[in-house]
Amino acid sequence: MNQDQNRFSSVLVTTDPALKTALSYLFSVILKYDFEVIEDFTKDGQDAALALNPQALFVFPPKVKEEAVALIERVKQKANPPVVIVLQNGVSEFGAQAFLAGADDVVDWPCSLHELALRLFVRLGQSPNTSSASVQDANWETEAYIAARAGLTTAEAQVMRVLFSHDGQIVTRDDLSYAVDARPWRYGDRKFDVHVAKIRKKLLDSFGSQMSVSTVRSSGYCLSTNGADLFSES
């Protein structure tokens, strides 16, 4: 992946697919960072992580913890090492090993995606109040669940989260353009029409009548959940 040198880059090293999905949503959709996943803790995987030169490295150790320790130690030997955050499952003694190896933080997983973002900003020495993580009523787990269940692409998920945050309200194309692309909508640009059409079909296939997106002529789009239990598989 060719990264924009001005964009923040993050890497996750894990063999857990559920963690990969959750963090991909956090970084690619919400924070809009470059995000890569490496599913290999051997020397080849460690070399790949180092070559990406990320500003943040997340490590979810496998059963053989020695490889994760070696990765952290190698990363922290770099001239400008990234922030290293270790995620661990339940009660474990690996936290102490991780800190001794040079980790900046250890977090029990699963945890709130919002909290994880705030922890990252603090470790980077940045104020969370100046970022998208400053929102108090973040419902990121629900957003991530919807995107994963419906099989939304990153671009579709970015549009969907704007619609979801305005459930039952009309969202204009200008609103979407500012939220997704940080610029006003250009007349004649049908990008959002295309994204919404695909989102509508995927939501129908995955959630049936629980969720729907309507196009409001000359105005924009409106998502409606009608208070449905979105976590129901029926």
MODELLER restraints for C-alpha pairs under 7 A, 6 or more apart:
rsr = mdl.restraints
at = mdl.atoms
rsr.add(forms.Gaussian(group=physical.xy_distance, feature=features.Distance(at['CA:3:A'], at['CA:34:A']), mean=6.74, stdev=0.5))
rsr.add(forms.Gaussian(group=physical.xy_distance, feature=features.Distance(at['CA:7:A'], at['CA:33:A']), mean=6.35, stdev=0.5))
rsr.add(forms.Gaussian(group=physical.xy_distance, feature=features.Distance(at['CA:7:A'], at['CA:34:A']), mean=6.72, stdev=0.5))
rsr.add(forms.Gaussian(group=physical.xy_distance, feature=features.Distance(at['CA:8:A'], at['CA:33:A']), mean=5.33, stdev=0.5))
rsr.add(forms.Gaussian(group=physical.xy_distance, feature=features.Distance(at['CA:8:A'], at['CA:34:A']), mean=6.20, stdev=0.5))
rsr.add(forms.Gaussian(group=physical.xy_distance, feature=features.Distance(at['CA:8:A'], at['CA:55:A']), mean=6.64, stdev=0.5))
rsr.add(forms.Gaussian(group=physical.xy_distance, feature=features.Distance(at['CA:9:A'], at['CA:33:A']), mean=5.77, stdev=0.5))
rsr.add(forms.Gaussian(group=physical.xy_distance, feature=features.Distance(at['CA:9:A'], at['CA:34:A']), mean=4.59, stdev=0.5))
rsr.add(forms.Gaussian(group=physical.xy_distance, feature=features.Distance(at['CA:9:A'], at['CA:35:A']), mean=5.98, stdev=0.5))
rsr.add(forms.Gaussian(group=physical.xy_distance, feature=features.Distance(at['CA:9:A'], at['CA:54:A']), mean=5.00, stdev=0.5))
rsr.add(forms.Gaussian(group=physical.xy_distance, feature=features.Distance(at['CA:9:A'], at['CA:55:A']), mean=5.65, stdev=0.5))
rsr.add(forms.Gaussian(group=physical.xy_distance, feature=features.Distance(at['CA:9:A'], at['CA:56:A']), mean=6.77, stdev=0.5))
rsr.add(forms.Gaussian(group=physical.xy_distance, feature=features.Distance(at['CA:10:A'], at['CA:34:A']), mean=6.13, stdev=0.5))
rsr.add(forms.Gaussian(group=physical.xy_distance, feature=features.Distance(at['CA:10:A'], at['CA:35:A']), mean=4.97, stdev=0.5))
rsr.add(forms.Gaussian(group=physical.xy_distance, feature=features.Distance(at['CA:10:A'], at['CA:36:A']), mean=6.55, stdev=0.5))
rsr.add(forms.Gaussian(group=physical.xy_distance, feature=features.Distance(at['CA:10:A'], at['CA:54:A']), mean=5.17, stdev=0.5))
rsr.add(forms.Gaussian(group=physical.xy_distance, feature=features.Distance(at['CA:10:A'], at['CA:55:A']), mean=5.98, stdev=0.5))
rsr.add(forms.Gaussian(group=physical.xy_distance, feature=features.Distance(at['CA:10:A'], at['CA:56:A']), mean=4.76, stdev=0.5))
rsr.add(forms.Gaussian(group=physical.xy_distance, feature=features.Distance(at['CA:10:A'], at['CA:57:A']), mean=5.85, stdev=0.5))
rsr.add(forms.Gaussian(group=physical.xy_distance, feature=features.Distance(at['CA:11:A'], at['CA:35:A']), mean=5.71, stdev=0.5))
rsr.add(forms.Gaussian(group=physical.xy_distance, feature=features.Distance(at['CA:11:A'], at['CA:36:A']), mean=4.86, stdev=0.5))
rsr.add(forms.Gaussian(group=physical.xy_distance, feature=features.Distance(at['CA:11:A'], at['CA:37:A']), mean=5.76, stdev=0.5))
rsr.add(forms.Gaussian(group=physical.xy_distance, feature=features.Distance(at['CA:11:A'], at['CA:54:A']), mean=6.26, stdev=0.5))
rsr.add(forms.Gaussian(group=physical.xy_distance, feature=features.Distance(at['CA:11:A'], at['CA:56:A']), mean=6.43, stdev=0.5))
rsr.add(forms.Gaussian(group=physical.xy_distance, feature=features.Distance(at['CA:11:A'], at['CA:57:A']), mean=4.95, stdev=0.5))
rsr.add(forms.Gaussian(group=physical.xy_distance, feature=features.Distance(at['CA:11:A'], at['CA:58:A']), mean=6.17, stdev=0.5))
rsr.add(forms.Gaussian(group=physical.xy_distance, feature=features.Distance(at['CA:12:A'], at['CA:36:A']), mean=6.37, stdev=0.5))
rsr.add(forms.Gaussian(group=physical.xy_distance, feature=features.Distance(at['CA:12:A'], at['CA:37:A']), mean=4.83, stdev=0.5))
rsr.add(forms.Gaussian(group=physical.xy_distance, feature=features.Distance(at['CA:12:A'], at['CA:38:A']), mean=6.23, stdev=0.5))
rsr.add(forms.Gaussian(group=physical.xy_distance, feature=features.Distance(at['CA:12:A'], at['CA:57:A']), mean=5.93, stdev=0.5))
rsr.add(forms.Gaussian(group=physical.xy_distance, feature=features.Distance(at['CA:12:A'], at['CA:58:A']), mean=4.63, stdev=0.5))
rsr.add(forms.Gaussian(group=physical.xy_distance, feature=features.Distance(at['CA:12:A'], at['CA:59:A']), mean=5.94, stdev=0.5))
rsr.add(forms.Gaussian(group=physical.xy_distance, feature=features.Distance(at['CA:13:A'], at['CA:37:A']), mean=5.88, stdev=0.5))
rsr.add(forms.Gaussian(group=physical.xy_distance, feature=features.Distance(at['CA:13:A'], at['CA:38:A']), mean=4.78, stdev=0.5))
rsr.add(forms.Gaussian(group=physical.xy_distance, feature=features.Distance(at['CA:13:A'], at['CA:39:A']), mean=5.81, stdev=0.5))
rsr.add(forms.Gaussian(group=physical.xy_distance, feature=features.Distance(at['CA:13:A'], at['CA:40:A']), mean=6.94, stdev=0.5))
rsr.add(forms.Gaussian(group=physical.xy_distance, feature=features.Distance(at['CA:13:A'], at['CA:58:A']), mean=6.26, stdev=0.5))
rsr.add(forms.Gaussian(group=physical.xy_distance, feature=features.Distance(at['CA:13:A'], at['CA:59:A']), mean=5.06, stdev=0.5))
rsr.add(forms.Gaussian(group=physical.xy_distance, feature=features.Distance(at['CA:13:A'], at['CA:60:A']), mean=6.36, stdev=0.5))
rsr.add(forms.Gaussian(group=physical.xy_distance, feature=features.Distance(at['CA:14:A'], at['CA:38:A']), mean=6.44, stdev=0.5))
rsr.add(forms.Gaussian(group=physical.xy_distance, feature=features.Distance(at['CA:14:A'], at['CA:39:A']), mean=5.13, stdev=0.5))
rsr.add(forms.Gaussian(group=physical.xy_distance, feature=features.Distance(at['CA:14:A'], at['CA:59:A']), mean=6.36, stdev=0.5))
rsr.add(forms.Gaussian(group=physical.xy_distance, feature=features.Distance(at['CA:14:A'], at['CA:60:A']), mean=5.14, stdev=0.5))
rsr.add(forms.Gaussian(group=physical.xy_distance, feature=features.Distance(at['CA:14:A'], at['CA:61:A']), mean=6.69, stdev=0.5))
rsr.add(forms.Gaussian(group=physical.xy_distance, feature=features.Distance(at['CA:15:A'], at['CA:39:A']), mean=4.96, stdev=0.5))
rsr.add(forms.Gaussian(group=physical.xy_distance, feature=features.Distance(at['CA:22:A'], at['CA:144:A']), mean=6.56, stdev=0.5))
rsr.add(forms.Gaussian(group=physical.xy_distance, feature=features.Distance(at['CA:24:A'], at['CA:35:A']), mean=6.79, stdev=0.5))
rsr.add(forms.Gaussian(group=physical.xy_distance, feature=features.Distance(at['CA:25:A'], at['CA:144:A']), mean=6.01, stdev=0.5))
rsr.add(forms.Gaussian(group=physical.xy_distance, feature=features.Distance(at['CA:26:A'], at['CA:113:A']), mean=6.74, stdev=0.5))
rsr.add(forms.Gaussian(group=physical.xy_distance, feature=features.Distance(at['CA:27:A'], at['CA:33:A']), mean=5.19, stdev=0.5))
rsr.add(forms.Gaussian(group=physical.xy_distance, feature=features.Distance(at['CA:27:A'], at['CA:35:A']), mean=6.32, stdev=0.5))
rsr.add(forms.Gaussian(group=physical.xy_distance, feature=features.Distance(at['CA:28:A'], at['CA:34:A']), mean=6.41, stdev=0.5))
rsr.add(forms.Gaussian(group=physical.xy_distance, feature=features.Distance(at['CA:28:A'], at['CA:35:A']), mean=6.24, stdev=0.5))
rsr.add(forms.Gaussian(group=physical.xy_distance, feature=features.Distance(at['CA:28:A'], at['CA:154:A']), mean=6.71, stdev=0.5))
rsr.add(forms.Gaussian(group=physical.xy_distance, feature=features.Distance(at['CA:29:A'], at['CA:154:A']), mean=5.91, stdev=0.5))
rsr.add(forms.Gaussian(group=physical.xy_distance, feature=features.Distance(at['CA:29:A'], at['CA:157:A']), mean=6.50, stdev=0.5))
rsr.add(forms.Gaussian(group=physical.xy_distance, feature=features.Distance(at['CA:29:A'], at['CA:158:A']), mean=5.45, stdev=0.5))
rsr.add(forms.Gaussian(group=physical.xy_distance, feature=features.Distance(at['CA:31:A'], at['CA:132:A']), mean=6.90, stdev=0.5))
rsr.add(forms.Gaussian(group=physical.xy_distance, feature=features.Distance(at['CA:38:A'], at['CA:45:A']), mean=6.51, stdev=0.5))
rsr.add(forms.Gaussian(group=physical.xy_distance, feature=features.Distance(at['CA:41:A'], at['CA:67:A']), mean=5.85, stdev=0.5))
rsr.add(forms.Gaussian(group=physical.xy_distance, feature=features.Distance(at['CA:41:A'], at['CA:68:A']), mean=6.59, stdev=0.5))
rsr.add(forms.Gaussian(group=physical.xy_distance, feature=features.Distance(at['CA:42:A'], at['CA:67:A']), mean=6.60, stdev=0.5))
rsr.add(forms.Gaussian(group=physical.xy_distance, feature=features.Distance(at['CA:46:A'], at['CA:71:A']), mean=5.79, stdev=0.5))
rsr.add(forms.Gaussian(group=physical.xy_distance, feature=features.Distance(at['CA:50:A'], at['CA:75:A']), mean=6.58, stdev=0.5))
rsr.add(forms.Gaussian(group=physical.xy_distance, feature=features.Distance(at['CA:54:A'], at['CA:82:A']), mean=6.18, stdev=0.5))
rsr.add(forms.Gaussian(group=physical.xy_distance, feature=features.Distance(at['CA:55:A'], at['CA:82:A']), mean=4.48, stdev=0.5))
rsr.add(forms.Gaussian(group=physical.xy_distance, feature=features.Distance(at['CA:55:A'], at['CA:83:A']), mean=6.29, stdev=0.5))
rsr.add(forms.Gaussian(group=physical.xy_distance, feature=features.Distance(at['CA:56:A'], at['CA:82:A']), mean=4.96, stdev=0.5))
rsr.add(forms.Gaussian(group=physical.xy_distance, feature=features.Distance(at['CA:56:A'], at['CA:83:A']), mean=4.71, stdev=0.5))
rsr.add(forms.Gaussian(group=physical.xy_distance, feature=features.Distance(at['CA:56:A'], at['CA:84:A']), mean=6.00, stdev=0.5))
rsr.add(forms.Gaussian(group=physical.xy_distance, feature=features.Distance(at['CA:57:A'], at['CA:82:A']), mean=6.32, stdev=0.5))
rsr.add(forms.Gaussian(group=physical.xy_distance, feature=features.Distance(at['CA:57:A'], at['CA:83:A']), mean=6.09, stdev=0.5))
rsr.add(forms.Gaussian(group=physical.xy_distance, feature=features.Distance(at['CA:57:A'], at['CA:84:A']), mean=4.82, stdev=0.5))
rsr.add(forms.Gaussian(group=physical.xy_distance, feature=features.Distance(at['CA:57:A'], at['CA:85:A']), mean=6.31, stdev=0.5))
rsr.add(forms.Gaussian(group=physical.xy_distance, feature=features.Distance(at['CA:58:A'], at['CA:84:A']), mean=5.89, stdev=0.5))
rsr.add(forms.Gaussian(group=physical.xy_distance, feature=features.Distance(at['CA:58:A'], at['CA:85:A']), mean=4.92, stdev=0.5))
rsr.add(forms.Gaussian(group=physical.xy_distance, feature=features.Distance(at['CA:58:A'], at['CA:86:A']), mean=5.70, stdev=0.5))
rsr.add(forms.Gaussian(group=physical.xy_distance, feature=features.Distance(at['CA:59:A'], at['CA:85:A']), mean=6.38, stdev=0.5))
rsr.add(forms.Gaussian(group=physical.xy_distance, feature=features.Distance(at['CA:59:A'], at['CA:86:A']), mean=4.73, stdev=0.5))
rsr.add(forms.Gaussian(group=physical.xy_distance, feature=features.Distance(at['CA:59:A'], at['CA:87:A']), mean=6.01, stdev=0.5))
rsr.add(forms.Gaussian(group=physical.xy_distance, feature=features.Distance(at['CA:60:A'], at['CA:86:A']), mean=6.01, stdev=0.5))
rsr.add(forms.Gaussian(group=physical.xy_distance, feature=features.Distance(at['CA:60:A'], at['CA:87:A']), mean=4.94, stdev=0.5))
rsr.add(forms.Gaussian(group=physical.xy_distance, feature=features.Distance(at['CA:60:A'], at['CA:88:A']), mean=6.08, stdev=0.5))
rsr.add(forms.Gaussian(group=physical.xy_distance, feature=features.Distance(at['CA:61:A'], at['CA:68:A']), mean=5.48, stdev=0.5))
rsr.add(forms.Gaussian(group=physical.xy_distance, feature=features.Distance(at['CA:69:A'], at['CA:98:A']), mean=6.38, stdev=0.5))
rsr.add(forms.Gaussian(group=physical.xy_distance, feature=features.Distance(at['CA:69:A'], at['CA:101:A']), mean=6.09, stdev=0.5))
rsr.add(forms.Gaussian(group=physical.xy_distance, feature=features.Distance(at['CA:72:A'], at['CA:101:A']), mean=6.02, stdev=0.5))
rsr.add(forms.Gaussian(group=physical.xy_distance, feature=features.Distance(at['CA:72:A'], at['CA:102:A']), mean=6.43, stdev=0.5))
rsr.add(forms.Gaussian(group=physical.xy_distance, feature=features.Distance(at['CA:72:A'], at['CA:103:A']), mean=6.63, stdev=0.5))
rsr.add(forms.Gaussian(group=physical.xy_distance, feature=features.Distance(at['CA:73:A'], at['CA:101:A']), mean=5.27, stdev=0.5))
rsr.add(forms.Gaussian(group=physical.xy_distance, feature=features.Distance(at['CA:73:A'], at['CA:102:A']), mean=6.33, stdev=0.5))
rsr.add(forms.Gaussian(group=physical.xy_distance, feature=features.Distance(at['CA:75:A'], at['CA:81:A']), mean=6.15, stdev=0.5))
rsr.add(forms.Gaussian(group=physical.xy_distance, feature=features.Distance(at['CA:76:A'], at['CA:102:A']), mean=6.29, stdev=0.5))
rsr.add(forms.Gaussian(group=physical.xy_distance, feature=features.Distance(at['CA:83:A'], at['CA:104:A']), mean=6.20, stdev=0.5))
rsr.add(forms.Gaussian(group=physical.xy_distance, feature=features.Distance(at['CA:83:A'], at['CA:123:A']), mean=6.85, stdev=0.5))
rsr.add(forms.Gaussian(group=physical.xy_distance, feature=features.Distance(at['CA:83:A'], at['CA:124:A']), mean=6.88, stdev=0.5))
rsr.add(forms.Gaussian(group=physical.xy_distance, feature=features.Distance(at['CA:84:A'], at['CA:103:A']), mean=5.08, stdev=0.5))
rsr.add(forms.Gaussian(group=physical.xy_distance, feature=features.Distance(at['CA:84:A'], at['CA:104:A']), mean=5.31, stdev=0.5))
rsr.add(forms.Gaussian(group=physical.xy_distance, feature=features.Distance(at['CA:84:A'], at['CA:105:A']), mean=6.78, stdev=0.5))
rsr.add(forms.Gaussian(group=physical.xy_distance, feature=features.Distance(at['CA:85:A'], at['CA:103:A']), mean=6.10, stdev=0.5))
rsr.add(forms.Gaussian(group=physical.xy_distance, feature=features.Distance(at['CA:85:A'], at['CA:104:A']), mean=5.84, stdev=0.5))
rsr.add(forms.Gaussian(group=physical.xy_distance, feature=features.Distance(at['CA:85:A'], at['CA:105:A']), mean=4.82, stdev=0.5))
rsr.add(forms.Gaussian(group=physical.xy_distance, feature=features.Distance(at['CA:85:A'], at['CA:106:A']), mean=5.77, stdev=0.5))
rsr.add(forms.Gaussian(group=physical.xy_distance, feature=features.Distance(at['CA:86:A'], at['CA:103:A']), mean=6.81, stdev=0.5))
rsr.add(forms.Gaussian(group=physical.xy_distance, feature=features.Distance(at['CA:86:A'], at['CA:105:A']), mean=6.23, stdev=0.5))
rsr.add(forms.Gaussian(group=physical.xy_distance, feature=features.Distance(at['CA:86:A'], at['CA:106:A']), mean=4.69, stdev=0.5))
rsr.add(forms.Gaussian(group=physical.xy_distance, feature=features.Distance(at['CA:86:A'], at['CA:107:A']), mean=6.18, stdev=0.5))
rsr.add(forms.Gaussian(group=physical.xy_distance, feature=features.Distance(at['CA:87:A'], at['CA:106:A']), mean=5.87, stdev=0.5))
rsr.add(forms.Gaussian(group=physical.xy_distance, feature=features.Distance(at['CA:87:A'], at['CA:107:A']), mean=4.90, stdev=0.5))
rsr.add(forms.Gaussian(group=physical.xy_distance, feature=features.Distance(at['CA:87:A'], at['CA:108:A']), mean=5.76, stdev=0.5))
rsr.add(forms.Gaussian(group=physical.xy_distance, feature=features.Distance(at['CA:87:A'], at['CA:109:A']), mean=5.74, stdev=0.5))
rsr.add(forms.Gaussian(group=physical.xy_distance, feature=features.Distance(at['CA:88:A'], at['CA:107:A']), mean=6.26, stdev=0.5))
rsr.add(forms.Gaussian(group=physical.xy_distance, feature=features.Distance(at['CA:88:A'], at['CA:108:A']), mean=5.02, stdev=0.5))
rsr.add(forms.Gaussian(group=physical.xy_distance, feature=features.Distance(at['CA:88:A'], at['CA:109:A']), mean=5.52, stdev=0.5))
rsr.add(forms.Gaussian(group=physical.xy_distance, feature=features.Distance(at['CA:89:A'], at['CA:108:A']), mean=5.83, stdev=0.5))
rsr.add(forms.Gaussian(group=physical.xy_distance, feature=features.Distance(at['CA:89:A'], at['CA:109:A']), mean=5.22, stdev=0.5))
rsr.add(forms.Gaussian(group=physical.xy_distance, feature=features.Distance(at['CA:90:A'], at['CA:108:A']), mean=6.13, stdev=0.5))
rsr.add(forms.Gaussian(group=physical.xy_distance, feature=features.Distance(at['CA:90:A'], at['CA:109:A']), mean=6.91, stdev=0.5))
rsr.add(forms.Gaussian(group=physical.xy_distance, feature=features.Distance(at['CA:95:A'], at['CA:106:A']), mean=5.96, stdev=0.5))
rsr.add(forms.Gaussian(group=physical.xy_distance, feature=features.Distance(at['CA:113:A'], at['CA:140:A']), mean=6.56, stdev=0.5))
rsr.add(forms.Gaussian(group=physical.xy_distance, feature=features.Distance(at['CA:113:A'], at['CA:141:A']), mean=6.91, stdev=0.5))
rsr.add(forms.Gaussian(group=physical.xy_distance, feature=features.Distance(at['CA:114:A'], at['CA:133:A']), mean=6.55, stdev=0.5))
rsr.add(forms.Gaussian(group=physical.xy_distance, feature=features.Distance(at['CA:114:A'], at['CA:138:A']), mean=6.70, stdev=0.5))
rsr.add(forms.Gaussian(group=physical.xy_distance, feature=features.Distance(at['CA:114:A'], at['CA:140:A']), mean=7.00, stdev=0.5))
rsr.add(forms.Gaussian(group=physical.xy_distance, feature=features.Distance(at['CA:117:A'], at['CA:133:A']), mean=6.39, stdev=0.5))
rsr.add(forms.Gaussian(group=physical.xy_distance, feature=features.Distance(at['CA:118:A'], at['CA:128:A']), mean=6.10, stdev=0.5))
rsr.add(forms.Gaussian(group=physical.xy_distance, feature=features.Distance(at['CA:118:A'], at['CA:133:A']), mean=6.37, stdev=0.5))
rsr.add(forms.Gaussian(group=physical.xy_distance, feature=features.Distance(at['CA:121:A'], at['CA:127:A']), mean=6.50, stdev=0.5))
rsr.add(forms.Gaussian(group=physical.xy_distance, feature=features.Distance(at['CA:121:A'], at['CA:128:A']), mean=5.86, stdev=0.5))
rsr.add(forms.Gaussian(group=physical.xy_distance, feature=features.Distance(at['CA:128:A'], at['CA:134:A']), mean=5.45, stdev=0.5))
rsr.add(forms.Gaussian(group=physical.xy_distance, feature=features.Distance(at['CA:143:A'], at['CA:161:A']), mean=6.41, stdev=0.5))
rsr.add(forms.Gaussian(group=physical.xy_distance, feature=features.Distance(at['CA:147:A'], at['CA:157:A']), mean=5.88, stdev=0.5))
rsr.add(forms.Gaussian(group=physical.xy_distance, feature=features.Distance(at['CA:149:A'], at['CA:206:A']), mean=6.68, stdev=0.5))
rsr.add(forms.Gaussian(group=physical.xy_distance, feature=features.Distance(at['CA:150:A'], at['CA:202:A']), mean=5.47, stdev=0.5))
rsr.add(forms.Gaussian(group=physical.xy_distance, feature=features.Distance(at['CA:150:A'], at['CA:203:A']), mean=5.84, stdev=0.5))
rsr.add(forms.Gaussian(group=physical.xy_distance, feature=features.Distance(at['CA:150:A'], at['CA:206:A']), mean=5.44, stdev=0.5))
rsr.add(forms.Gaussian(group=physical.xy_distance, feature=features.Distance(at['CA:156:A'], at['CA:195:A']), mean=5.77, stdev=0.5))
rsr.add(forms.Gaussian(group=physical.xy_distance, feature=features.Distance(at['CA:156:A'], at['CA:199:A']), mean=6.57, stdev=0.5))
rsr.add(forms.Gaussian(group=physical.xy_distance, feature=features.Distance(at['CA:158:A'], at['CA:180:A']), mean=6.41, stdev=0.5))
rsr.add(forms.Gaussian(group=physical.xy_distance, feature=features.Distance(at['CA:159:A'], at['CA:176:A']), mean=6.77, stdev=0.5))
rsr.add(forms.Gaussian(group=physical.xy_distance, feature=features.Distance(at['CA:159:A'], at['CA:180:A']), mean=6.85, stdev=0.5))
rsr.add(forms.Gaussian(group=physical.xy_distance, feature=features.Distance(at['CA:162:A'], at['CA:176:A']), mean=6.88, stdev=0.5))
rsr.add(forms.Gaussian(group=physical.xy_distance, feature=features.Distance(at['CA:163:A'], at['CA:171:A']), mean=6.67, stdev=0.5))
rsr.add(forms.Gaussian(group=physical.xy_distance, feature=features.Distance(at['CA:163:A'], at['CA:222:A']), mean=6.84, stdev=0.5))
rsr.add(forms.Gaussian(group=physical.xy_distance, feature=features.Distance(at['CA:163:A'], at['CA:223:A']), mean=5.77, stdev=0.5))
rsr.add(forms.Gaussian(group=physical.xy_distance, feature=features.Distance(at['CA:164:A'], at['CA:223:A']), mean=6.56, stdev=0.5))
rsr.add(forms.Gaussian(group=physical.xy_distance, feature=features.Distance(at['CA:167:A'], at['CA:223:A']), mean=5.37, stdev=0.5))
rsr.add(forms.Gaussian(group=physical.xy_distance, feature=features.Distance(at['CA:167:A'], at['CA:224:A']), mean=5.63, stdev=0.5))
rsr.add(forms.Gaussian(group=physical.xy_distance, feature=features.Distance(at['CA:167:A'], at['CA:225:A']), mean=6.89, stdev=0.5))
rsr.add(forms.Gaussian(group=physical.xy_distance, feature=features.Distance(at['CA:168:A'], at['CA:222:A']), mean=6.06, stdev=0.5))
rsr.add(forms.Gaussian(group=physical.xy_distance, feature=features.Distance(at['CA:168:A'], at['CA:223:A']), mean=5.64, stdev=0.5))
rsr.add(forms.Gaussian(group=physical.xy_distance, feature=features.Distance(at['CA:168:A'], at['CA:224:A']), mean=4.96, stdev=0.5))
rsr.add(forms.Gaussian(group=physical.xy_distance, feature=features.Distance(at['CA:169:A'], at['CA:222:A']), mean=5.61, stdev=0.5))
rsr.add(forms.Gaussian(group=physical.xy_distance, feature=features.Distance(at['CA:170:A'], at['CA:220:A']), mean=6.17, stdev=0.5))
rsr.add(forms.Gaussian(group=physical.xy_distance, feature=features.Distance(at['CA:170:A'], at['CA:221:A']), mean=5.44, stdev=0.5))
rsr.add(forms.Gaussian(group=physical.xy_distance, feature=features.Distance(at['CA:170:A'], at['CA:222:A']), mean=4.67, stdev=0.5))
rsr.add(forms.Gaussian(group=physical.xy_distance, feature=features.Distance(at['CA:171:A'], at['CA:220:A']), mean=5.43, stdev=0.5))
rsr.add(forms.Gaussian(group=physical.xy_distance, feature=features.Distance(at['CA:171:A'], at['CA:221:A']), mean=5.28, stdev=0.5))
rsr.add(forms.Gaussian(group=physical.xy_distance, feature=features.Distance(at['CA:171:A'], at['CA:222:A']), mean=6.17, stdev=0.5))
rsr.add(forms.Gaussian(group=physical.xy_distance, feature=features.Distance(at['CA:172:A'], at['CA:219:A']), mean=5.72, stdev=0.5))
rsr.add(forms.Gaussian(group=physical.xy_distance, feature=features.Distance(at['CA:172:A'], at['CA:220:A']), mean=4.16, stdev=0.5))
rsr.add(forms.Gaussian(group=physical.xy_distance, feature=features.Distance(at['CA:172:A'], at['CA:221:A']), mean=6.44, stdev=0.5))
rsr.add(forms.Gaussian(group=physical.xy_distance, feature=features.Distance(at['CA:173:A'], at['CA:185:A']), mean=6.16, stdev=0.5))
rsr.add(forms.Gaussian(group=physical.xy_distance, feature=features.Distance(at['CA:173:A'], at['CA:220:A']), mean=5.61, stdev=0.5))
rsr.add(forms.Gaussian(group=physical.xy_distance, feature=features.Distance(at['CA:174:A'], at['CA:184:A']), mean=5.51, stdev=0.5))
rsr.add(forms.Gaussian(group=physical.xy_distance, feature=features.Distance(at['CA:174:A'], at['CA:185:A']), mean=4.75, stdev=0.5))
rsr.add(forms.Gaussian(group=physical.xy_distance, feature=features.Distance(at['CA:177:A'], at['CA:183:A']), mean=5.81, stdev=0.5))
rsr.add(forms.Gaussian(group=physical.xy_distance, feature=features.Distance(at['CA:177:A'], at['CA:184:A']), mean=5.65, stdev=0.5))
rsr.add(forms.Gaussian(group=physical.xy_distance, feature=features.Distance(at['CA:177:A'], at['CA:185:A']), mean=5.24, stdev=0.5))
rsr.add(forms.Gaussian(group=physical.xy_distance, feature=features.Distance(at['CA:178:A'], at['CA:184:A']), mean=5.66, stdev=0.5))
rsr.add(forms.Gaussian(group=physical.xy_distance, feature=features.Distance(at['CA:200:A'], at['CA:212:A']), mean=6.48, stdev=0.5))
rsr.add(forms.Gaussian(group=physical.xy_distance, feature=features.Distance(at['CA:200:A'], at['CA:213:A']), mean=5.63, stdev=0.5))
rsr.add(forms.Gaussian(group=physical.xy_distance, feature=features.Distance(at['CA:203:A'], at['CA:211:A']), mean=6.46, stdev=0.5))
rsr.add(forms.Gaussian(group=physical.xy_distance, feature=features.Distance(at['CA:203:A'], at['CA:212:A']), mean=6.89, stdev=0.5))
rsr.add(forms.Gaussian(group=physical.xy_distance, feature=features.Distance(at['CA:204:A'], at['CA:212:A']), mean=6.98, stdev=0.5))
rsr.add(forms.Gaussian(group=physical.xy_distance, feature=features.Distance(at['CA:210:A'], at['CA:225:A']), mean=5.75, stdev=0.5))
rsr.add(forms.Gaussian(group=physical.xy_distance, feature=features.Distance(at['CA:210:A'], at['CA:228:A']), mean=5.62, stdev=0.5))
rsr.add(forms.Gaussian(group=physical.xy_distance, feature=features.Distance(at['CA:211:A'], at['CA:224:A']), mean=5.72, stdev=0.5))
rsr.add(forms.Gaussian(group=physical.xy_distance, feature=features.Distance(at['CA:211:A'], at['CA:225:A']), mean=4.59, stdev=0.5))
rsr.add(forms.Gaussian(group=physical.xy_distance, feature=features.Distance(at['CA:212:A'], at['CA:223:A']), mean=5.78, stdev=0.5))
rsr.add(forms.Gaussian(group=physical.xy_distance, feature=features.Distance(at['CA:212:A'], at['CA:224:A']), mean=5.41, stdev=0.5))
rsr.add(forms.Gaussian(group=physical.xy_distance, feature=features.Distance(at['CA:212:A'], at['CA:225:A']), mean=6.75, stdev=0.5))
rsr.add(forms.Gaussian(group=physical.xy_distance, feature=features.Distance(at['CA:213:A'], at['CA:221:A']), mean=6.79, stdev=0.5))
rsr.add(forms.Gaussian(group=physical.xy_distance, feature=features.Distance(at['CA:213:A'], at['CA:222:A']), mean=5.53, stdev=0.5))
rsr.add(forms.Gaussian(group=physical.xy_distance, feature=features.Distance(at['CA:213:A'], at['CA:223:A']), mean=4.39, stdev=0.5))
rsr.add(forms.Gaussian(group=physical.xy_distance, feature=features.Distance(at['CA:213:A'], at['CA:224:A']), mean=6.36, stdev=0.5))
rsr.add(forms.Gaussian(group=physical.xy_distance, feature=features.Distance(at['CA:214:A'], at['CA:221:A']), mean=5.66, stdev=0.5))
rsr.add(forms.Gaussian(group=physical.xy_distance, feature=features.Distance(at['CA:214:A'], at['CA:222:A']), mean=5.28, stdev=0.5))
rsr.add(forms.Gaussian(group=physical.xy_distance, feature=features.Distance(at['CA:214:A'], at['CA:223:A']), mean=6.54, stdev=0.5))
rsr.add(forms.Gaussian(group=physical.xy_distance, feature=features.Distance(at['CA:215:A'], at['CA:221:A']), mean=4.51, stdev=0.5))
rsr.add(forms.Gaussian(group=physical.xy_distance, feature=features.Distance(at['CA:215:A'], at['CA:222:A']), mean=6.49, stdev=0.5))
